[in-house]
Amino acid sequence: MKRFSRLFSELDATTSTNEKVEALTRYFAEAPAADAAWAVYFLAGGKPRRW
């Protein structure tokens, strides 16, 4: 979760497309597959379900 938080902060801190792509590339190179899948879900606008 800390890795995703850092990614989100990096994405939010810049308007540069190149810097965003670099941050995403670093994240997906390091993150476990399950974490990467959740990151894609949340970054694409997914929201946790309410039970």
PyMOL Python script that loads the backbone (N, CA, C, O; Angstrom):
from pymol import cmd

cmd.read_pdbstr("""\
ATOM      1  N   MET A   1       0.819  -1.188   0.000  1.00  0.00           N
ATOM      2  CA  MET A   1       0.000   0.000   0.000  1.00  0.00           C
ATOM      3  C   MET A   1       0.867   1.258   0.000  1.00  0.00           C
ATOM      4  O   MET A   1       0.499   2.263  -0.607  1.00  0.00           O
ATOM      5  N   LYS A   2       2.011   1.208   0.674  1.00  0.00           N
ATOM      6  CA  LYS A   2       2.901   2.367   0.694  1.00  0.00           C
ATOM      7  C   LYS A   2       3.416   2.665  -0.709  1.00  0.00           C
ATOM      8  O   LYS A   2       3.573   3.825  -1.092  1.00  0.00           O
ATOM      9  N   ARG A   3       3.673   1.615  -1.463  1.00  0.00           N
ATOM     10  CA  ARG A   3       4.165   1.791  -2.830  1.00  0.00           C
ATOM     11  C   ARG A   3       3.108   2.503  -3.680  1.00  0.00           C
ATOM     12  O   ARG A   3       3.438   3.403  -4.452  1.00  0.00           O
ATOM     13  N   PHE A   4       1.854   2.109  -3.541  1.00  0.00           N
ATOM     14  CA  PHE A   4       0.772   2.751  -4.299  1.00  0.00           C
ATOM     15  C   PHE A   4       0.590   4.197  -3.841  1.00  0.00           C
ATOM     16  O   PHE A   4       0.366   5.082  -4.667  1.00  0.00           O
ATOM     17  N   SER A   5       0.681   4.441  -2.555  1.00  0.00           N
ATOM     18  CA  SER A   5       0.555   5.805  -2.040  1.00  0.00           C
ATOM     19  C   SER A   5       1.640   6.704  -2.616  1.00  0.00           C
ATOM     20  O   SER A   5       1.385   7.852  -2.980  1.00  0.00           O
ATOM     21  N   ARG A   6       2.839   6.173  -2.692  1.00  0.00           N
ATOM     22  CA  ARG A   6       3.946   6.941  -3.267  1.00  0.00           C
ATOM     23  C   ARG A   6       3.674   7.224  -4.752  1.00  0.00           C
ATOM     24  O   ARG A   6       3.905   8.336  -5.225  1.00  0.00           O
ATOM     25  N   LEU A   7       3.183   6.213  -5.481  1.00  0.00           N
ATOM     26  CA  LEU A   7       2.836   6.401  -6.892  1.00  0.00           C
ATOM     27  C   LEU A   7       1.786   7.489  -7.038  1.00  0.00           C
ATOM     28  O   LEU A   7       1.935   8.391  -7.862  1.00  0.00           O
ATOM     29  N   PHE A   8       0.736   7.412  -6.253  1.00  0.00           N
ATOM     30  CA  PHE A   8      -0.343   8.389  -6.349  1.00  0.00           C
ATOM     31  C   PHE A   8       0.177   9.796  -6.072  1.00  0.00           C
ATOM     32  O   PHE A   8      -0.205  10.748  -6.752  1.00  0.00           O
ATOM     33  N   SER A   9       1.039   9.925  -5.083  1.00  0.00           N
ATOM     34  CA  SER A   9       1.622  11.232  -4.761  1.00  0.00           C
ATOM     35  C   SER A   9       2.468  11.757  -5.908  1.00  0.00           C
ATOM     36  O   SER A   9       2.412  12.941  -6.240  1.00  0.00           O
ATOM     37  N   GLU A  10       3.252  10.874  -6.513  1.00  0.00           N
ATOM     38  CA  GLU A  10       4.083  11.281  -7.646  1.00  0.00           C
ATOM     39  C   GLU A  10       3.219  11.726  -8.821  1.00  0.00           C
ATOM     40  O   GLU A  10       3.527  12.723  -9.474  1.00  0.00           O
ATOM     41  N   LEU A  11       2.151  11.002  -9.093  1.00  0.00           N
ATOM     42  CA  LEU A  11       1.263  11.360 -10.204  1.00  0.00           C
ATOM     43  C   LEU A  11       0.570  12.693  -9.941  1.00  0.00           C
ATOM     44  O   LEU A  11       0.391  13.500 -10.853  1.00  0.00           O
ATOM     45  N   ASP A  12       0.188  12.912  -8.709  1.00  0.00           N
ATOM     46  CA  ASP A  12      -0.528  14.125  -8.341  1.00  0.00           C
ATOM     47  C   ASP A  12       0.388  15.350  -8.319  1.00  0.00           C
ATOM     48  O   ASP A  12      -0.078  16.477  -8.486  1.00  0.00           O
ATOM     49  N   ALA A  13       1.657  15.138  -8.119  1.00  0.00           N
ATOM     50  CA  ALA A  13       2.597  16.244  -7.945  1.00  0.00           C
ATOM     51  C   ALA A  13       3.095  16.847  -9.258  1.00  0.00           C
ATOM     52  O   ALA A  13       3.777  17.872  -9.244  1.00  0.00           O
ATOM     53  N   THR A  14       2.767  16.231 -10.380  1.00  0.00           N
ATOM     54  CA  THR A  14       3.295  16.723 -11.647  1.00  0.00           C
ATOM     55  C   THR A  14       2.213  16.808 -12.713  1.00  0.00           C
ATOM     56  O   THR A  14       1.215  16.090 -12.668  1.00  0.00           O
ATOM     57  N   THR A  15       2.430  17.694 -13.662  1.00  0.00           N
ATOM     58  CA  THR A  15       1.550  17.764 -14.830  1.00  0.00           C
ATOM     59  C   THR A  15       2.259  17.213 -16.059  1.00  0.00           C
ATOM     60  O   THR A  15       1.669  17.122 -17.136  1.00  0.00           O
ATOM     61  N   SER A  16       3.519  16.848 -15.895  1.00  0.00           N
ATOM     62  CA  SER A  16       4.317  16.323 -17.001  1.00  0.00           C
ATOM     63  C   SER A  16       3.912  14.886 -17.325  1.00  0.00           C
ATOM     64  O   SER A  16       3.970  14.000 -16.472  1.00  0.00           O
ATOM     65  N   THR A  17       3.509  14.680 -18.559  1.00  0.00           N
ATOM     66  CA  THR A  17       3.141  13.327 -18.987  1.00  0.00           C
ATOM     67  C   THR A  17       4.329  12.384 -18.879  1.00  0.00           C
ATOM     68  O   THR A  17       4.180  11.241 -18.446  1.00  0.00           O
ATOM     69  N   ASN A  18       5.504  12.856 -19.270  1.00  0.00           N
ATOM     70  CA  ASN A  18       6.702  12.000 -19.213  1.00  0.00           C
ATOM     71  C   ASN A  18       7.008  11.567 -17.785  1.00  0.00           C
ATOM     72  O   ASN A  18       7.357  10.409 -17.557  1.00  0.00           O
ATOM     73  N   GLU A  19       6.883  12.471 -16.824  1.00  0.00           N
ATOM     74  CA  GLU A  19       7.141  12.119 -15.429  1.00  0.00           C
ATOM     75  C   GLU A  19       6.095  11.130 -14.919  1.00  0.00           C
ATOM     76  O   GLU A  19       6.419  10.228 -14.147  1.00  0.00           O
ATOM     77  N   LYS A  20       4.856  11.292 -15.343  1.00  0.00           N
ATOM     78  CA  LYS A  20       3.809  10.346 -14.939  1.00  0.00           C
ATOM     79  C   LYS A  20       4.077   8.963 -15.508  1.00  0.00           C
ATOM     80  O   LYS A  20       3.928   7.957 -14.814  1.00  0.00           O
ATOM     81  N   VAL A  21       4.471   8.918 -16.768  1.00  0.00           N
ATOM     82  CA  VAL A  21       4.786   7.626 -17.403  1.00  0.00           C
ATOM     83  C   VAL A  21       5.966   6.965 -16.697  1.00  0.00           C
ATOM     84  O   VAL A  21       5.956   5.755 -16.473  1.00  0.00           O
ATOM     85  N   GLU A  22       6.975   7.745 -16.348  1.00  0.00           N
ATOM     86  CA  GLU A  22       8.134   7.201 -15.630  1.00  0.00           C
ATOM     87  C   GLU A  22       7.727   6.651 -14.263  1.00  0.00           C
ATOM     88  O   GLU A  22       8.188   5.583 -13.861  1.00  0.00           O
ATOM     89  N   ALA A  23       6.864   7.378 -13.547  1.00  0.00           N
ATOM     90  CA  ALA A  23       6.399   6.913 -12.234  1.00  0.00           C
ATOM     91  C   ALA A  23       5.610   5.618 -12.372  1.00  0.00           C
ATOM     92  O   ALA A  23       5.788   4.692 -11.581  1.00  0.00           O
ATOM     93  N   LEU A  24       4.745   5.552 -13.369  1.00  0.00           N
ATOM     94  CA  LEU A  24       3.954   4.339 -13.594  1.00  0.00           C
ATOM     95  C   LEU A  24       4.851   3.165 -13.990  1.00  0.00           C
ATOM     96  O   LEU A  24       4.650   2.040 -13.533  1.00  0.00           O
ATOM     97  N   THR A  25       5.829   3.434 -14.834  1.00  0.00           N
ATOM     98  CA  THR A  25       6.756   2.380 -15.256  1.00  0.00           C
ATOM     99  C   THR A  25       7.521   1.821 -14.066  1.00  0.00           C
ATOM    100  O   THR A  25       7.655   0.605 -13.926  1.00  0.00           O
ATOM    101  N   ARG A  26       8.022   2.702 -13.211  1.00  0.00           N
ATOM    102  CA  ARG A  26       8.739   2.253 -11.999  1.00  0.00           C
ATOM    103  C   ARG A  26       7.818   1.419 -11.114  1.00  0.00           C
ATOM    104  O   ARG A  26       8.205   0.356 -10.629  1.00  0.00           O
ATOM    105  N   TYR A  27       6.597   1.909 -10.906  1.00  0.00           N
ATOM    106  CA  TYR A  27       5.665   1.205 -10.023  1.00  0.00           C
ATOM    107  C   TYR A  27       5.382  -0.207 -10.541  1.00  0.00           C
ATOM    108  O   TYR A  27       5.485  -1.182  -9.797  1.00  0.00           O
ATOM    109  N   PHE A  28       5.023  -0.306 -11.828  1.00  0.00           N
ATOM    110  CA  PHE A  28       4.645  -1.615 -12.364  1.00  0.00           C
ATOM    111  C   PHE A  28       5.834  -2.557 -12.500  1.00  0.00           C
ATOM    112  O   PHE A  28       5.644  -3.772 -12.545  1.00  0.00           O
ATOM    113  N   ALA A  29       7.039  -2.037 -12.565  1.00  0.00           N
ATOM    114  CA  ALA A  29       8.231  -2.890 -12.596  1.00  0.00           C
ATOM    115  C   ALA A  29       8.510  -3.500 -11.222  1.00  0.00           C
ATOM    116  O   ALA A  29       9.066  -4.594 -11.125  1.00  0.00           O
ATOM    117  N   GLU A  30       8.118  -2.783 -10.153  1.00  0.00           N
ATOM    118  CA  GLU A  30       8.422  -3.223  -8.788  1.00  0.00           C
ATOM    119  C   GLU A  30       7.274  -3.947  -8.095  1.00  0.00           C
ATOM    120  O   GLU A  30       7.505  -4.833  -7.272  1.00  0.00           O
ATOM    121  N   ALA A  31       6.051  -3.579  -8.420  1.00  0.00           N
ATOM    122  CA  ALA A  31       4.887  -4.060  -7.665  1.00  0.00           C
ATOM    123  C   ALA A  31       4.562  -5.522  -7.976  1.00  0.00           C
ATOM    124  O   ALA A  31       4.706  -5.970  -9.113  1.00  0.00           O
ATOM    125  N   PRO A  32       4.125  -6.256  -6.956  1.00  0.00           N
ATOM    126  CA  PRO A  32       3.625  -7.613  -7.200  1.00  0.00           C
ATOM    127  C   PRO A  32       2.386  -7.553  -8.106  1.00  0.00           C
ATOM    128  O   PRO A  32       1.689  -6.539  -8.144  1.00  0.00           O
ATOM    129  N   ALA A  33       2.126  -8.620  -8.817  1.00  0.00           N
ATOM    130  CA  ALA A  33       1.036  -8.641  -9.800  1.00  0.00           C
ATOM    131  C   ALA A  33      -0.316  -8.260  -9.192  1.00  0.00           C
ATOM    132  O   ALA A  33      -1.073  -7.502  -9.799  1.00  0.00           O
ATOM    133  N   ALA A  34      -0.622  -8.773  -8.015  1.00  0.00           N
ATOM    134  CA  ALA A  34      -1.913  -8.478  -7.388  1.00  0.00           C
ATOM    135  C   ALA A  34      -2.031  -6.986  -7.049  1.00  0.00           C
ATOM    136  O   ALA A  34      -3.086  -6.383  -7.245  1.00  0.00           O
ATOM    137  N   ASP A  35      -0.956  -6.403  -6.547  1.00  0.00           N
ATOM    138  CA  ASP A  35      -0.961  -4.974  -6.242  1.00  0.00           C
ATOM    139  C   ASP A  35      -1.096  -4.149  -7.516  1.00  0.00           C
ATOM    140  O   ASP A  35      -1.815  -3.150  -7.540  1.00  0.00           O
ATOM    141  N   ALA A  36      -0.410  -4.563  -8.565  1.00  0.00           N
ATOM    142  CA  ALA A  36      -0.480  -3.854  -9.836  1.00  0.00           C
ATOM    143  C   ALA A  36      -1.902  -3.895 -10.398  1.00  0.00           C
ATOM    144  O   ALA A  36      -2.382  -2.904 -10.948  1.00  0.00           O
ATOM    145  N   ALA A  37      -2.564  -5.024 -10.263  1.00  0.00           N
ATOM    146  CA  ALA A  37      -3.940  -5.140 -10.751  1.00  0.00           C
ATOM    147  C   ALA A  37      -4.866  -4.186  -9.995  1.00  0.00           C
ATOM    148  O   ALA A  37      -5.711  -3.532 -10.605  1.00  0.00           O
ATOM    149  N   TRP A  38      -4.715  -4.105  -8.685  1.00  0.00           N
ATOM    150  CA  TRP A  38      -5.524  -3.169  -7.889  1.00  0.00           C
ATOM    151  C   TRP A  38      -5.204  -1.730  -8.271  1.00  0.00           C
ATOM    152  O   TRP A  38      -6.103  -0.891  -8.326  1.00  0.00           O
ATOM    153  N   ALA A  39      -3.949  -1.439  -8.532  1.00  0.00           N
ATOM    154  CA  ALA A  39      -3.564  -0.082  -8.924  1.00  0.00           C
ATOM    155  C   ALA A  39      -4.250   0.312 -10.225  1.00  0.00           C
ATOM    156  O   ALA A  39      -4.766   1.423 -10.342  1.00  0.00           O
ATOM    157  N   VAL A  40      -4.261  -0.585 -11.196  1.00  0.00           N
ATOM    158  CA  VAL A  40      -4.946  -0.301 -12.460  1.00  0.00           C
ATOM    159  C   VAL A  40      -6.422  -0.044 -12.199  1.00  0.00           C
ATOM    160  O   VAL A  40      -6.996   0.897 -12.747  1.00  0.00           O
ATOM    161  N   TYR A  41      -7.035  -0.868 -11.372  1.00  0.00           N
ATOM    162  CA  TYR A  41      -8.457  -0.722 -11.055  1.00  0.00           C
ATOM    163  C   TYR A  41      -8.746   0.654 -10.453  1.00  0.00           C
ATOM    164  O   TYR A  41      -9.660   1.347 -10.901  1.00  0.00           O
ATOM    165  N   PHE A  42      -7.982   1.048  -9.454  1.00  0.00           N
ATOM    166  CA  PHE A  42      -8.229   2.335  -8.790  1.00  0.00           C
ATOM    167  C   PHE A  42      -7.868   3.521  -9.681  1.00  0.00           C
ATOM    168  O   PHE A  42      -8.593   4.516  -9.703  1.00  0.00           O
ATOM    169  N   LEU A  43      -6.773   3.431 -10.406  1.00  0.00           N
ATOM    170  CA  LEU A  43      -6.376   4.540 -11.274  1.00  0.00           C
ATOM    171  C   LEU A  43      -7.344   4.716 -12.445  1.00  0.00           C
ATOM    172  O   LEU A  43      -7.447   5.807 -13.007  1.00  0.00           O
ATOM    173  N   ALA A  44      -8.044   3.657 -12.810  1.00  0.00           N
ATOM    174  CA  ALA A  44      -9.039   3.731 -13.885  1.00  0.00           C
ATOM    175  C   ALA A  44     -10.395   4.214 -13.375  1.00  0.00           C
ATOM    176  O   ALA A  44     -11.350   4.318 -14.144  1.00  0.00           O
ATOM    177  N   GLY A  45     -10.477   4.507 -12.079  1.00  0.00           N
ATOM    178  CA  GLY A  45     -11.716   5.058 -11.538  1.00  0.00           C
ATOM    179  C   GLY A  45     -12.565   4.077 -10.754  1.00  0.00           C
ATOM    180  O   GLY A  45     -13.675   4.410 -10.339  1.00  0.00           O
ATOM    181  N   GLY A  46     -12.057   2.873 -10.547  1.00  0.00           N
ATOM    182  CA  GLY A  46     -12.798   1.888  -9.757  1.00  0.00           C
ATOM    183  C   GLY A  46     -12.904   2.302  -8.303  1.00  0.00           C
ATOM    184  O   GLY A  46     -12.029   2.976  -7.761  1.00  0.00           O
ATOM    185  N   LYS A  47     -13.980   1.888  -7.697  1.00  0.00           N
ATOM    186  CA  LYS A  47     -14.191   2.205  -6.278  1.00  0.00           C
ATOM    187  C   LYS A  47     -14.501   0.916  -5.516  1.00  0.00           C
ATOM    188  O   LYS A  47     -15.097  -0.011  -6.063  1.00  0.00           O
ATOM    189  N   PRO A  48     -14.091   0.869  -4.247  1.00  0.00           N
ATOM    190  CA  PRO A  48     -14.404  -0.319  -3.453  1.00  0.00           C
ATOM    191  C   PRO A  48     -15.925  -0.460  -3.301  1.00  0.00           C
ATOM    192  O   PRO A  48     -16.651   0.527  -3.184  1.00  0.00           O
ATOM    193  N   ARG A  49     -16.369  -1.685  -3.308  1.00  0.00           N
ATOM    194  CA  ARG A  49     -17.810  -1.939  -3.139  1.00  0.00           C
ATOM    195  C   ARG A  49     -18.207  -1.747  -1.686  1.00  0.00           C
ATOM    196  O   ARG A  49     -17.439  -2.045  -0.771  1.00  0.00           O
ATOM    197  N   ARG A  50     -19.378  -1.261  -1.497  1.00  0.00           N
ATOM    198  CA  ARG A  50     -19.931  -1.144  -0.143  1.00  0.00           C
ATOM    199  C   ARG A  50     -20.836  -2.333   0.087  1.00  0.00           C
ATOM    200  O   ARG A  50     -21.723  -2.613  -0.719  1.00  0.00           O
ATOM    201  N   TRP A  51     -20.621  -3.007   1.146  1.00  0.00           N
ATOM    202  CA  TRP A  51     -21.428  -4.201   1.444  1.00  0.00           C
ATOM    203  C   TRP A  51     -22.591  -3.851   2.272  1.00  0.00           C
ATOM    204  O   TRP A  51     -23.384  -4.725   2.623  1.00  0.00           O
TER     205      TRP A  51
END
""", "prot")
cmd.dss("prot")
cmd.show_as("cartoon", "prot")
cmd.util.cbc("prot")
cmd.orient("prot")
